[in-house]
Amino acid sequence: MIPDVVAAIVIGLLAIAVVLAVVRIVRGPTPGDTAVAGDLIFFAFIGIVAVFGLAFSIDAVIDIVLIAAILGFLSILSLARLLQGGQR
Amino acid sequence: MTAELAVTIVGSALLILGAFVIASAAIGLIRLPDLYTRTSAIGTAAGLGVSLIIVGVVVLDFSALNLLKGVIAIVAQLLTSAIGSFALARSGYLTGSRPVATTAPDELADSAASPRDRQIDDGRALGDDSATS
């Protein structure tokens, strides 16, 4: 569906993003930084899933991306709530 | 044949551009000094990057149904990434993550939500500001 070199470039860039976000998770320093790095890992994951789906001609790729885009913010809202200890 | 080639080139360029935007957001995550600038980088750049990747997927795998799903996904992504970064920055301020010392007009500093009272010591990003507390 897409050329292999394009898939390699896109997944490589997103993998760099994930590695940098993991570095931020390890270094901290506050829980908020960890949460925002996790948010970036989730976005990079959406991109990787989309490119894998295109590369292997999986028809459900746009459905997966759609569900992830709609429901993905719930995780970061939960993390924000968790940081405050359940208080608003 | 040539139309197919053009579609492949445009779609591939959109995918690479989206991945590049997300990677630049990750570089900002490393280099920016405090939680609020990092949240700003992730909220804007990741929303744009995921939207570009969705446009690329729709261009490469085009049908009317995929176009509809792609439009819904982009709208949801652009709305919810802003909401997520806002909520995260707010909870960060409430739980005591301090902005860098160069954040000059900190209008929340005197309110009850101020992190100066109950702060989690992060030591490194504070600089000379920690001497005054």
Backbone of each chain as ProteinMPNN parsed JSONL, in Angstrom:
{"seq_chain_A": "MIPDVVAAIVIGLLAIAVVLAVVRIVRGPTPGDTAVAGDLIFFAFIGIVAVFGLAFSIDAVIDIVLIAAILGFLSILSLARLLQGGQR", "coords_chain_A": {"N_chain_A": [[0.832, -1.21, 0.0], [1.843, 1.288, 0.872], [5.099, 2.604, 0.072], [7.95, 0.747, 1.201], [10.093, 2.188, 2.207], [8.971, 4.571, 3.025], [7.307, 3.735, 5.11], [9.316, 2.848, 6.815], [10.692, 5.238, 7.397], [8.683, 6.771, 8.665], [7.962, 5.171, 10.872], [10.436, 5.081, 12.085], [10.869, 7.799, 12.821], [8.728, 8.102, 14.628], [9.471, 6.221, 16.497], [11.783, 7.38, 17.497], [10.586, 9.542, 18.76], [9.146, 8.181, 20.761], [11.247, 7.094, 22.243], [12.522, 9.428, 23.203], [10.448, 10.407, 24.786], [10.329, 8.402, 26.701], [12.766, 8.851, 27.917], [12.166, 11.285, 29.117], [10.222, 10.417, 30.918], [11.755, 8.822, 32.613], [13.522, 10.708, 33.682], [11.893, 12.529, 34.931], [10.962, 15.682, 36.274], [8.659, 15.925, 37.915], [5.425, 14.369, 38.667], [3.635, 15.291, 36.738], [5.187, 15.729, 34.454], [5.842, 13.13, 33.767], [3.281, 12.215, 33.108], [2.645, 13.78, 30.869], [4.538, 12.948, 29.087], [3.746, 10.308, 28.766], [1.366, 10.794, 27.426], [2.347, 11.722, 24.966], [3.564, 9.363, 24.092], [1.323, 7.828, 23.635], [0.156, 9.187, 21.436], [2.144, 8.818, 19.511], [1.961, 6.089, 19.326], [-0.55, 5.79, 18.091], [0.106, 6.759, 15.552], [2.017, 4.844, 14.756], [0.5, 2.499, 14.698], [-1.269, 3.169, 12.641], [0.458, 3.342, 10.416], [1.534, 0.757, 10.323], [-0.823, -0.65, 9.773], [-1.403, 0.336, 7.219], [0.851, -0.598, 5.84], [0.573, -3.351, 5.905], [-1.839, -3.647, 4.695], [-4.269, -3.669, 6.21], [-7.665, -3.516, 6.737], [-9.025, -2.407, 8.851], [-7.691, -0.264, 9.866], [-8.334, 2.466, 9.852], [-10.52, 2.502, 11.467], [-9.423, 1.767, 13.923], [-7.744, 3.956, 14.381], [-9.66, 5.933, 14.514], [-11.178, 5.238, 16.828], [-9.148, 5.449, 18.728], [-8.5, 8.163, 18.541], [-10.849, 9.346, 19.394], [-11.291, 8.328, 21.999], [-8.875, 8.629, 23.281], [-8.244, 10.836, 24.862], [-9.357, 10.373, 27.281], [-7.612, 8.914, 28.846], [-5.606, 10.737, 29.5], [-7.051, 12.606, 30.869], [-7.788, 11.057, 33.044], [-5.288, 10.632, 34.175], [-4.648, 13.251, 34.9], [-6.592, 13.718, 36.819], [-5.796, 11.804, 38.63], [-3.364, 12.804, 39.473], [-4.145, 14.855, 41.11], [-5.064, 13.503, 43.262], [-7.702, 12.577, 43.139], [-9.23, 14.755, 43.737], [-10.997, 17.676, 42.554]], "CA_chain_A": [[0.0, 0.0, 0.0], [2.797, 2.397, 0.843], [6.465, 2.082, -0.111], [8.576, 0.296, 2.439], [10.988, 3.205, 2.754], [8.139, 5.549, 3.738], [6.938, 3.126, 6.391], [10.495, 2.82, 7.68], [10.978, 6.599, 7.871], [7.657, 7.217, 9.611], [8.072, 4.414, 12.124], [11.674, 5.511, 12.722], [10.648, 9.091, 13.491], [7.86, 7.906, 15.79], [10.232, 5.489, 17.508], [12.63, 8.38, 18.163], [9.716, 10.288, 19.67], [8.844, 7.346, 21.931], [12.456, 6.983, 23.069], [12.706, 10.694, 23.914], [9.432, 10.487, 25.831], [10.73, 7.499, 27.791], [13.819, 9.567, 28.65], [11.515, 12.272, 29.99], [9.556, 9.685, 32.003], [12.768, 8.389, 33.586], [14.149, 11.848, 34.35], [10.895, 13.256, 35.717], [11.071, 15.457, 37.7], [7.379, 15.873, 38.618], [4.496, 13.417, 38.058], [3.019, 15.867, 35.546], [6.056, 15.486, 33.302], [5.644, 11.723, 33.399], [1.977, 12.054, 32.475], [2.623, 14.384, 29.535], [5.345, 12.07, 28.229], [2.872, 9.189, 28.425], [0.445, 11.288, 26.413], [3.055, 11.717, 23.682], [3.744, 7.973, 23.671], [0.044, 7.377, 23.083], [-0.016, 9.751, 20.096], [3.083, 8.125, 18.618], [1.4, 4.745, 19.137], [-1.594, 5.893, 17.063], [0.768, 6.863, 14.25], [2.661, 3.572, 14.408], [-0.561, 1.556, 14.321], [-1.786, 3.563, 11.33], [1.415, 3.006, 9.364], [1.563, -0.706, 10.223], [-2.032, -1.07, 9.085], [-1.255, 0.608, 5.785], [1.905, -1.419, 5.246], [0.096, -4.72, 5.752], [-3.164, -3.59, 4.058], [-5.333, -4.053, 7.128], [-8.757, -2.6, 6.447], [-9.575, -1.813, 10.063], [-6.762, 0.695, 10.444], [-8.961, 3.769, 10.08], [-11.395, 2.335, 12.642], [-8.58, 1.803, 15.121], [-7.32, 5.34, 14.583], [-10.844, 6.708, 14.925], [-11.477, 4.961, 18.238], [-8.07, 5.975, 19.555], [-8.573, 9.617, 18.567], [-12.005, 9.78, 20.174], [-11.232, 7.943, 23.407], [-7.537, 8.74, 23.844], [-8.076, 11.886, 25.854], [-9.818, 9.918, 28.596], [-6.463, 8.477, 29.642], [-4.865, 11.871, 30.055], [-7.917, 13.197, 31.898], [-7.672, 10.21, 34.236], [-3.995, 10.905, 34.805], [-4.724, 14.566, 35.536], [-7.376, 13.519, 38.039], [-4.994, 11.002, 39.557], [-2.332, 13.664, 40.063], [-4.734, 15.65, 42.19], [-5.557, 12.628, 44.301], [-9.133, 12.418, 43.066], [-9.962, 16.003, 43.949], [-11.156, 18.448, 41.323]], "C_chain_A": [[0.856, 1.246, 0.0], [4.181, 1.807, 0.62], [7.105, 1.739, 1.227], [9.442, 1.376, 3.069], [10.193, 4.255, 3.521], [7.73, 4.996, 5.101], [8.12, 3.119, 7.353], [10.799, 4.206, 8.244], [9.979, 7.019, 8.933], [7.796, 6.492, 10.944], [9.363, 4.778, 12.844], [11.521, 6.822, 13.467], [9.796, 8.915, 14.742], [8.582, 7.128, 16.891], [11.191, 6.421, 18.25], [11.803, 9.173, 19.174], [9.421, 9.477, 20.932], [10.062, 7.248, 22.845], [12.692, 8.271, 23.861], [11.681, 10.846, 25.036], [9.762, 9.569, 27.0], [11.858, 8.131, 28.611], [13.208, 10.591, 29.605], [10.807, 11.581, 31.15], [10.579, 9.288, 33.063], [13.298, 9.579, 34.367], [13.172, 12.659, 35.184], [10.822, 14.726, 35.341], [9.73, 15.36, 38.435], [6.481, 14.811, 37.976], [3.815, 13.959, 36.812], [3.856, 15.644, 34.304], [5.938, 14.05, 32.827], [4.341, 11.536, 32.635], [1.989, 12.623, 31.063], [3.489, 13.572, 28.568], [4.546, 10.829, 27.836], [1.846, 9.558, 27.369], [1.099, 11.268, 25.037], [3.271, 10.293, 23.173], [2.453, 7.433, 23.066], [-0.171, 7.912, 21.664], [0.91, 9.061, 19.092], [2.594, 6.703, 18.326], [0.298, 4.764, 18.08], [-0.953, 5.94, 15.68], [1.389, 5.549, 13.817], [1.626, 2.543, 13.973], [-1.095, 1.878, 12.931], [-0.841, 3.128, 10.219], [1.556, 1.491, 9.214], [0.336, -1.213, 9.471], [-1.981, -0.818, 7.597], [-0.259, -0.344, 5.141], [1.444, -2.844, 5.017], [-1.314, -4.789, 5.198], [-4.269, -4.137, 4.955], [-6.459, -3.037, 6.995], [-9.231, -1.828, 7.675], [-8.726, -0.678, 10.604], [-7.447, 2.028, 10.748], [-9.935, 3.688, 11.258], [-10.599, 2.414, 13.931], [-8.155, 3.235, 15.436], [-8.475, 6.203, 15.068], [-11.153, 6.506, 16.402], [-10.406, 5.573, 19.141], [-8.143, 7.497, 19.654], [-9.735, 10.09, 19.423], [-11.788, 9.518, 21.667], [-9.887, 8.208, 24.06], [-7.403, 9.774, 24.935], [-8.566, 11.467, 27.228], [-8.641, 9.493, 29.468], [-5.758, 9.66, 30.271], [-5.727, 12.62, 31.077], [-7.843, 12.38, 33.183], [-6.356, 10.462, 34.948], [-4.006, 12.247, 35.528], [-5.497, 14.487, 36.853], [-6.568, 12.771, 39.093], [-3.918, 11.847, 40.236], [-2.872, 14.468, 41.23], [-5.286, 14.781, 43.299], [-7.065, 12.48, 44.301], [-9.92, 13.685, 43.316], [-10.043, 16.778, 42.637], [-10.316, 19.702, 41.348]], "O_chain_A": [[0.622, 2.163, -0.787], [4.419, 0.643, 0.941], [6.828, 2.369, 2.248], [9.528, 1.483, 4.292], [10.657, 4.774, 4.536], [7.796, 5.694, 6.113], [7.959, 3.35, 8.551], [11.125, 4.342, 9.423], [10.358, 7.554, 9.975], [7.753, 7.11, 12.008], [9.402, 4.787, 14.075], [11.978, 6.956, 14.602], [10.088, 9.495, 15.788], [8.334, 7.348, 18.076], [11.394, 6.289, 19.456], [12.249, 9.441, 20.29], [9.443, 10.015, 22.039], [9.936, 7.31, 24.068], [13.021, 8.221, 25.046], [12.002, 11.354, 26.11], [9.507, 9.911, 28.155], [11.912, 7.978, 29.832], [13.657, 10.75, 30.74], [10.795, 12.112, 32.261], [10.316, 9.399, 34.26], [13.504, 9.485, 35.576], [13.594, 13.408, 36.065], [10.631, 15.018, 34.161], [9.679, 14.752, 39.505], [6.746, 14.392, 36.85], [3.453, 13.191, 35.92], [3.319, 15.399, 33.223], [5.935, 13.784, 31.625], [4.286, 10.802, 31.648], [1.413, 12.028, 30.152], [3.204, 13.517, 27.372], [4.655, 10.35, 26.707], [1.494, 8.739, 26.519], [0.484, 10.847, 24.057], [3.176, 10.038, 21.973], [2.485, 6.671, 22.099], [-0.627, 7.178, 20.787], [0.509, 8.76, 17.967], [2.785, 6.181, 17.228], [0.217, 3.851, 17.258], [-1.397, 5.262, 14.754], [1.303, 5.175, 12.648], [1.835, 1.807, 13.009], [-1.346, 0.975, 12.134], [-1.282, 2.604, 9.196], [1.685, 0.992, 8.096], [0.445, -2.103, 8.628], [-2.447, -1.633, 6.8], [-0.486, -0.839, 4.037], [1.863, -3.487, 4.054], [-1.934, -5.852, 5.217], [-5.091, -4.95, 4.532], [-6.233, -1.834, 7.126], [-9.773, -0.73, 7.554], [-9.001, -0.172, 11.692], [-7.177, 2.648, 11.776], [-10.152, 4.675, 11.961], [-11.025, 3.035, 14.905], [-8.194, 3.673, 16.585], [-8.305, 7.083, 15.913], [-11.364, 7.469, 17.139], [-10.716, 6.144, 20.187], [-7.881, 8.065, 20.715], [-9.633, 11.112, 20.102], [-12.068, 10.38, 22.5], [-9.752, 8.033, 25.271], [-6.569, 9.639, 25.83], [-8.245, 12.109, 28.228], [-8.663, 9.685, 30.683], [-5.355, 9.605, 31.432], [-5.205, 13.198, 32.031], [-7.836, 12.938, 34.28], [-6.306, 10.502, 36.178], [-3.453, 12.381, 36.62], [-5.12, 15.095, 37.855], [-6.647, 13.066, 40.286], [-3.597, 11.645, 41.407], [-2.169, 14.732, 42.206], [-5.931, 15.302, 44.209], [-7.659, 12.275, 45.36], [-11.137, 13.708, 43.134], [-9.248, 16.556, 41.723], [-10.328, 20.473, 40.389]]}, "seq_chain_B": "MTAELAVTIVGSALLILGAFVIASAAIGLIRLPDLYTRTSAIGTAAGLGVSLIIVGVVVLDFSALNLLKGVIAIVAQLLTSAIGSFALARSGYLTGSRPVATTAPDELADSAASPRDRQIDDGRALGDDSATS", "coords_chain_B": {"N_chain_B": [[-2.136, 5.445, -13.66], [-0.086, 7.466, -13.375], [-1.652, 9.095, -11.778], [-2.06, 7.428, -9.645], [0.547, 7.247, -8.721], [0.931, 9.911, -7.93], [-0.924, 10.12, -5.848], [0.225, 8.325, -4.062], [2.639, 9.658, -3.516], [1.76, 12.08, -2.353], [0.298, 11.156, -0.133], [2.32, 9.76, 1.261], [4.048, 11.865, 1.826], [2.449, 13.348, 3.582], [2.229, 11.52, 5.711], [4.925, 11.347, 6.532], [5.384, 13.991, 7.244], [3.585, 14.299, 9.387], [4.689, 12.453, 11.22], [7.135, 13.697, 11.592], [6.345, 16.049, 12.868], [5.399, 15.016, 15.305], [7.771, 13.926, 16.263], [9.264, 16.26, 16.599], [7.801, 17.408, 18.637], [8.503, 15.638, 20.627], [11.197, 16.254, 20.9], [10.9, 18.826, 21.903], [9.767, 18.091, 24.316], [11.976, 17.11, 25.662], [13.711, 19.326, 25.727], [12.443, 21.652, 26.658], [11.828, 23.807, 29.517], [9.943, 23.583, 31.745], [6.89, 22.116, 33.163], [4.67, 23.328, 31.945], [5.375, 24.501, 29.503], [6.149, 22.158, 28.246], [3.719, 20.765, 28.2], [2.3, 22.446, 26.516], [3.744, 22.094, 24.131], [3.256, 19.353, 23.59], [0.446, 19.253, 23.456], [-0.313, 20.912, 21.257], [1.397, 20.15, 19.087], [1.219, 17.341, 18.947], [-1.496, 16.975, 18.476], [-1.709, 18.173, 15.925], [0.123, 16.558, 14.53], [-0.97, 13.938, 14.668], [-3.322, 14.449, 13.311], [-2.34, 15.047, 10.738], [-1.27, 12.558, 10.075], [-3.601, 11.032, 10.002], [-4.902, 12.245, 7.829], [-3.099, 11.501, 5.84], [-3.431, 8.701, 5.876], [-6.078, 8.513, 5.017], [-5.862, 9.614, 2.449], [-4.184, 7.719, 1.214], [-5.672, 5.391, 1.415], [-8.273, 5.544, 0.123], [-11.766, 6.055, 0.472], [-15.288, 6.751, 0.49], [-16.406, 6.186, 2.97], [-14.119, 5.945, 4.551], [-13.235, 8.556, 4.362], [-15.234, 9.92, 5.787], [-14.884, 8.771, 8.344], [-12.28, 9.597, 8.841], [-12.55, 12.412, 8.931], [-14.164, 12.676, 11.22], [-12.409, 11.6, 13.106], [-10.282, 13.454, 13.008], [-11.493, 15.845, 13.848], [-12.251, 15.083, 16.454], [-9.738, 14.539, 17.514], [-8.4, 17.05, 17.391], [-10.013, 18.538, 19.098], [-9.87, 17.092, 21.548], [-7.183, 16.823, 22.239], [-6.424, 19.349, 23.001], [-8.068, 19.651, 25.256], [-7.057, 17.655, 26.917], [-4.368, 18.489, 27.37], [-4.83, 20.886, 28.644], [-6.163, 20.048, 31.028], [-4.163, 18.559, 32.18], [-2.098, 20.434, 32.608], [-3.402, 22.089, 34.386], [-3.849, 20.401, 36.634], [-1.225, 19.909, 37.202], [-0.369, 22.436, 38.082], [-1.958, 22.688, 40.341], [-0.982, 20.679, 41.953], [1.517, 21.492, 42.592], [3.657, 21.793, 40.781], [6.173, 23.789, 39.769], [6.368, 26.755, 37.744], [9.003, 27.907, 35.524], [11.549, 30.252, 36.571], [11.515, 32.459, 34.965], [8.911, 32.922, 34.283], [7.16, 35.548, 34.251], [4.645, 37.287, 34.807], [2.903, 35.735, 36.972], [-0.099, 35.097, 37.572], [-1.579, 33.499, 39.173], [-0.149, 33.209, 41.418], [-0.612, 34.296, 43.926], [-2.929, 33.181, 44.734], [-5.121, 30.682, 46.212], [-4.462, 28.415, 44.945], [-1.808, 28.356, 44.64], [1.36, 27.002, 43.87], [3.501, 27.581, 45.416], [3.227, 27.242, 48.081], [2.728, 24.514, 48.715], [4.736, 22.58, 47.503], [6.063, 20.137, 45.274], [9.269, 19.144, 45.447], [11.326, 19.724, 42.821], [13.795, 20.497, 42.243], [15.671, 20.727, 39.991], [14.757, 22.209, 37.778], [14.27, 24.653, 38.829], [16.091, 26.706, 39.573], [17.241, 29.914, 40.6], [14.99, 30.616, 41.893], [14.193, 29.042, 43.96], [15.474, 29.894, 46.184], [14.024, 31.893, 47.358], [11.808, 30.885, 48.584]], "CA_chain_B": [[-0.752, 5.142, -13.285], [0.524, 8.661, -12.781], [-2.509, 9.558, -10.686], [-1.764, 6.554, -8.505], [1.853, 7.668, -8.196], [0.76, 11.197, -7.244], [-1.601, 9.835, -4.575], [1.212, 7.715, -3.155], [3.611, 10.662, -3.071], [1.119, 13.029, -1.428], [0.001, 10.465, 1.122], [3.57, 9.485, 1.971], [4.556, 13.131, 2.36], [1.641, 13.697, 4.759], [2.611, 10.627, 6.81], [6.251, 11.717, 7.037], [5.258, 15.288, 7.913], [2.971, 14.081, 10.691], [5.664, 11.816, 12.109], [8.144, 14.693, 11.918], [5.782, 16.973, 13.865], [5.384, 14.326, 16.596], [9.156, 13.824, 16.73], [9.687, 17.568, 17.095], [7.182, 17.555, 19.95], [9.307, 14.866, 21.587], [12.407, 17.04, 21.178], [10.472, 19.864, 22.824], [9.572, 17.474, 25.636], [13.272, 16.997, 26.314], [14.478, 20.556, 25.856], [11.74, 22.756, 27.301], [12.264, 23.81, 30.91], [9.014, 23.221, 32.824], [5.74, 21.295, 32.775], [3.651, 24.05, 31.165], [5.855, 24.574, 28.12], [6.099, 20.803, 27.69], [2.32, 20.463, 27.909], [1.954, 23.216, 25.316], [4.351, 21.438, 22.968], [2.578, 18.09, 23.287], [-0.958, 19.463, 23.106], [-0.475, 21.452, 19.907], [2.122, 19.413, 18.051], [0.718, 15.983, 18.789], [-2.785, 17.063, 17.792], [-1.451, 18.412, 14.503], [0.812, 15.418, 13.928], [-1.911, 12.829, 14.482], [-4.25, 14.841, 12.249], [-1.666, 14.869, 9.446], [-1.166, 11.122, 9.785], [-4.935, 10.556, 9.611], [-5.129, 12.7, 6.449], [-2.295, 10.649, 4.969], [-4.064, 7.38, 5.782], [-7.285, 8.625, 4.187], [-5.442, 9.802, 1.052], [-3.63, 6.48, 0.662], [-6.655, 4.31, 1.459], [-9.428, 6.43, 0.017], [-13.14, 5.707, 0.121], [-16.176, 7.733, 1.102], [-16.556, 5.855, 4.385], [-12.873, 6.302, 5.221], [-13.192, 10.018, 4.457], [-16.096, 10.31, 6.908], [-14.228, 8.385, 9.598], [-11.117, 10.454, 9.022], [-12.978, 13.748, 9.365], [-14.589, 12.567, 12.623], [-11.225, 11.388, 13.944], [-9.491, 14.685, 13.088], [-12.205, 16.789, 14.714], [-12.133, 14.605, 17.834], [-8.346, 14.674, 17.945], [-8.056, 18.452, 17.63], [-10.709, 19.001, 20.293], [-9.538, 16.447, 22.812], [-5.795, 17.011, 22.655], [-6.393, 20.612, 23.745], [-8.673, 19.419, 26.57], [-6.136, 16.854, 27.722], [-3.211, 19.248, 27.843], [-5.323, 21.855, 29.633], [-6.418, 19.387, 32.309], [-2.892, 18.125, 32.764], [-1.387, 21.605, 33.117], [-4.125, 22.566, 35.574], [-3.559, 19.544, 37.779], [0.166, 20.134, 37.555], [-0.269, 23.654, 38.901], [-2.599, 22.459, 41.635], [-0.198, 19.776, 42.783], [2.769, 22.083, 43.022], [4.75, 21.847, 39.817], [6.383, 25.229, 39.642], [6.891, 27.235, 36.467], [10.381, 28.4, 35.596], [11.663, 31.559, 37.222], [11.273, 33.526, 34.003], [7.481, 33.147, 34.083], [7.101, 36.787, 35.027], [3.363, 37.571, 35.457], [2.234, 34.512, 37.419], [-1.242, 35.707, 38.254], [-2.131, 32.57, 40.152], [0.839, 32.984, 42.469], [-1.091, 34.69, 45.244], [-4.209, 32.553, 45.033], [-5.035, 29.48, 47.045], [-3.943, 27.312, 44.133], [-0.4, 28.586, 44.363], [2.247, 25.887, 44.187], [4.632, 27.996, 46.248], [3.009, 26.788, 49.452], [2.864, 23.066, 48.851], [5.343, 22.201, 46.249], [6.894, 18.952, 45.181], [10.581, 19.672, 45.114], [11.926, 19.081, 41.664], [15.215, 20.742, 42.361], [16.559, 21.02, 38.879], [14.239, 23.217, 36.864], [13.855, 25.831, 39.577], [17.069, 27.784, 39.518], [17.414, 30.788, 41.765], [13.698, 30.899, 42.488], [13.998, 28.236, 45.152], [16.081, 30.549, 47.337], [13.109, 32.851, 47.957], [10.637, 30.25, 49.181]], "C_chain_B": [[-0.099, 6.349, -12.636], [-0.32, 9.213, -11.649], [-2.254, 8.722, -9.434], [-0.44, 6.929, -7.851], [1.732, 8.966, -7.411], [0.093, 11.004, -5.891], [-0.619, 9.243, -3.577], [2.188, 8.75, -2.619], [2.989, 11.609, -2.058], [0.833, 12.37, -0.083], [1.248, 10.18, 1.94], [4.146, 10.754, 2.585], [3.769, 13.55, 3.596], [2.015, 12.824, 5.954], [3.948, 11.046, 7.411], [6.185, 13.046, 7.783], [4.626, 15.131, 9.297], [3.923, 13.449, 11.685], [6.748, 12.799, 12.515], [7.623, 15.675, 12.973], [5.771, 16.308, 15.243], [6.801, 14.197, 17.148], [9.661, 15.159, 17.251], [9.042, 17.883, 18.432], [7.974, 16.796, 21.006], [10.609, 15.593, 21.909], [12.076, 18.19, 22.129], [10.26, 19.324, 24.225], [10.887, 17.34, 26.387], [13.839, 18.367, 26.64], [13.775, 21.664, 26.617], [11.86, 22.654, 28.822], [11.24, 23.384, 31.951], [7.776, 22.531, 32.254], [4.823, 22.019, 31.801], [4.084, 24.212, 29.728], [5.836, 23.195, 27.47], [4.673, 20.419, 27.313], [1.857, 21.199, 26.66], [2.498, 22.539, 24.062], [3.591, 20.175, 22.595], [1.163, 18.346, 22.787], [-1.143, 19.966, 21.692], [0.15, 20.526, 18.875], [1.589, 18.008, 17.871], [-0.663, 15.984, 18.144], [-2.613, 17.25, 16.302], [-0.819, 17.197, 13.84], [-0.127, 14.258, 13.674], [-2.915, 13.17, 13.383], [-3.619, 14.662, 10.875], [-1.556, 13.39, 9.077], [-2.52, 10.564, 9.359], [-5.258, 10.992, 8.184], [-4.341, 11.838, 5.47], [-2.909, 9.273, 4.785], [-5.282, 7.445, 4.873], [-6.92, 8.813, 2.714], [-4.96, 8.486, 0.454], [-4.663, 5.372, 0.543], [-8.032, 4.934, 1.306], [-10.715, 5.67, -0.275], [-14.018, 6.71, 0.842], [-16.318, 7.475, 2.598], [-15.29, 6.216, 5.167], [-12.744, 7.818, 5.368], [-14.023, 10.506, 5.638], [-15.431, 9.985, 8.249], [-13.031, 9.262, 9.882], [-11.485, 11.838, 9.503], [-13.398, 13.718, 10.825], [-13.375, 12.428, 13.533], [-10.414, 12.66, 14.09], [-10.165, 15.698, 14.004], [-12.063, 16.383, 16.179], [-10.717, 14.8, 18.355], [-8.004, 16.117, 18.271], [-8.763, 18.995, 18.86], [-10.093, 18.406, 21.554], [-8.08, 16.591, 23.199], [-5.653, 18.329, 23.421], [-6.955, 20.422, 25.148], [-7.704, 18.663, 27.481], [-4.974, 17.657, 28.245], [-3.638, 20.314, 28.841], [-5.509, 21.201, 31.001], [-5.114, 18.986, 32.988], [-2.111, 19.312, 33.331], [-2.062, 22.14, 34.374], [-3.795, 21.714, 36.792], [-2.098, 19.653, 38.18], [0.347, 21.368, 38.416], [-0.846, 23.409, 40.281], [-1.769, 21.568, 42.537], [1.226, 20.264, 42.979], [3.922, 21.968, 42.058], [4.993, 23.309, 39.461], [6.827, 25.598, 38.239], [8.324, 27.723, 36.627], [10.385, 29.825, 36.116], [11.379, 32.702, 36.262], [9.806, 33.715, 33.66], [7.081, 34.363, 34.884], [5.723, 37.103, 35.593], [2.644, 36.277, 35.799], [1.034, 34.927, 38.248], [-1.9, 34.77, 39.245], [-1.261, 32.466, 41.394], [0.303, 33.31, 43.85], [-2.383, 33.97, 45.64], [-3.997, 31.29, 45.862], [-4.444, 28.315, 46.278], [-2.444, 27.392, 43.95], [0.458, 27.387, 44.733], [3.381, 26.289, 45.109], [4.471, 27.493, 47.676], [3.312, 25.308, 49.605], [3.47, 22.536, 47.572], [6.094, 20.891, 46.372], [8.254, 19.426, 44.699], [11.11, 18.942, 43.885], [13.348, 19.56, 41.434], [15.931, 21.296, 41.163], [16.057, 22.186, 38.025], [13.951, 24.536, 37.561], [14.844, 26.977, 39.467], [17.072, 28.599, 40.785], [16.105, 31.027, 42.48], [13.519, 30.147, 43.795], [14.585, 28.906, 46.378], [15.08, 31.448, 48.053], [11.988, 32.18, 48.718], [10.939, 29.791, 50.588]], "O_chain_B": [[0.38, 6.28, -11.504], [0.213, 9.738, -10.671], [-2.234, 9.239, -8.317], [-0.304, 6.935, -6.628], [2.348, 9.119, -6.356], [0.479, 11.632, -4.905], [-0.62, 9.603, -2.399], [2.533, 8.741, -1.437], [3.595, 11.915, -1.031], [1.09, 12.949, 0.972], [1.247, 10.335, 3.161], [4.662, 10.742, 3.703], [4.351, 14.053, 4.557], [2.111, 13.316, 7.079], [4.102, 11.098, 8.631], [6.833, 13.222, 8.814], [5.073, 15.751, 10.262], [3.972, 13.846, 12.849], [7.235, 12.755, 13.645], [8.367, 16.085, 13.864], [6.095, 16.951, 16.241], [7.017, 14.339, 18.351], [10.402, 15.201, 18.233], [9.648, 18.546, 19.274], [8.102, 17.251, 22.143], [11.076, 15.559, 23.047], [12.846, 18.5, 23.037], [10.537, 20.009, 25.21], [10.916, 17.446, 27.614], [14.394, 18.56, 27.721], [14.439, 22.539, 27.172], [11.979, 21.554, 29.363], [11.643, 22.851, 32.985], [7.629, 22.381, 31.041], [4.252, 21.385, 30.914], [3.266, 24.081, 28.818], [5.543, 23.072, 26.281], [4.433, 19.829, 26.259], [1.115, 20.651, 25.845], [1.799, 22.424, 23.056], [3.308, 19.944, 21.419], [0.725, 17.736, 21.812], [-2.038, 19.5, 20.987], [-0.498, 20.158, 17.896], [1.512, 17.524, 16.741], [-0.974, 15.096, 17.351], [-3.271, 16.585, 15.501], [-1.18, 16.842, 12.718], [-0.1, 13.656, 12.601], [-3.317, 12.298, 12.613], [-4.273, 14.185, 9.948], [-1.726, 13.015, 7.917], [-2.591, 9.723, 8.463], [-5.817, 10.215, 7.409], [-4.842, 11.484, 4.402], [-2.914, 8.733, 3.679], [-5.503, 6.55, 4.057], [-7.572, 8.254, 1.833], [-5.289, 8.169, -0.689], [-4.552, 4.507, -0.327], [-8.858, 4.875, 2.217], [-10.764, 4.782, -1.127], [-13.544, 7.441, 1.711], [-16.349, 8.409, 3.399], [-15.361, 6.722, 6.287], [-12.216, 8.31, 6.365], [-13.597, 11.378, 6.395], [-15.415, 10.807, 9.165], [-12.786, 9.633, 11.03], [-10.821, 12.39, 10.38], [-13.044, 14.613, 11.593], [-13.308, 13.05, 14.594], [-9.902, 12.937, 15.175], [-9.511, 16.334, 14.83], [-11.792, 17.219, 17.04], [-10.523, 15.184, 19.509], [-7.39, 16.392, 19.302], [-8.202, 19.812, 19.591], [-9.824, 19.125, 22.517], [-7.756, 16.491, 24.383], [-4.87, 18.425, 24.366], [-6.411, 20.951, 26.118], [-7.555, 18.989, 28.658], [-4.613, 17.544, 29.417], [-2.902, 20.617, 29.78], [-5.065, 21.739, 32.014], [-4.981, 19.064, 34.209], [-1.528, 19.211, 34.41], [-1.395, 22.587, 35.308], [-3.495, 22.245, 37.861], [-1.761, 19.509, 39.355], [1.124, 21.355, 39.37], [-0.293, 23.867, 41.28], [-1.842, 21.686, 43.76], [2.064, 19.519, 43.485], [5.076, 22.04, 42.48], [4.116, 23.979, 38.916], [7.573, 24.852, 37.606], [8.796, 27.926, 37.746], [9.364, 30.513, 36.104], [11.038, 33.802, 36.696], [9.471, 34.569, 32.839], [6.705, 34.251, 36.051], [5.617, 37.188, 36.817], [1.857, 35.775, 34.996], [1.127, 35.088, 39.465], [-2.699, 35.206, 40.074], [-1.586, 31.724, 42.321], [0.701, 32.69, 44.836], [-2.87, 34.136, 46.758], [-2.872, 30.892, 46.166], [-3.979, 27.342, 46.873], [-1.861, 26.607, 43.203], [0.289, 26.818, 45.812], [4.151, 25.433, 45.546], [5.454, 27.334, 48.399], [4.05, 24.898, 50.501], [2.759, 22.094, 46.67], [6.675, 20.572, 47.409], [8.358, 20.048, 43.642], [11.314, 17.728, 43.896], [14.03, 19.079, 40.528], [16.719, 22.234, 41.288], [16.837, 23.041, 37.605], [13.432, 25.456, 36.93], [14.434, 28.123, 39.281], [16.928, 28.074, 41.889], [16.1, 31.589, 43.575], [12.758, 30.588, 44.656], [14.243, 28.539, 47.502], [15.259, 31.742, 49.235], [11.267, 32.86, 49.448], [10.07, 29.23, 51.255]]}, "name": "protein", "num_of_chains": 2, "seq": "MIPDVVAAIVIGLLAIAVVLAVVRIVRGPTPGDTAVAGDLIFFAFIGIVAVFGLAFSIDAVIDIVLIAAILGFLSILSLARLLQGGQRMTAELAVTIVGSALLILGAFVIASAAIGLIRLPDLYTRTSAIGTAAGLGVSLIIVGVVVLDFSALNLLKGVIAIVAQLLTSAIGSFALARSGYLTGSRPVATTAPDELADSAASPRDRQIDDGRALGDDSATS"}
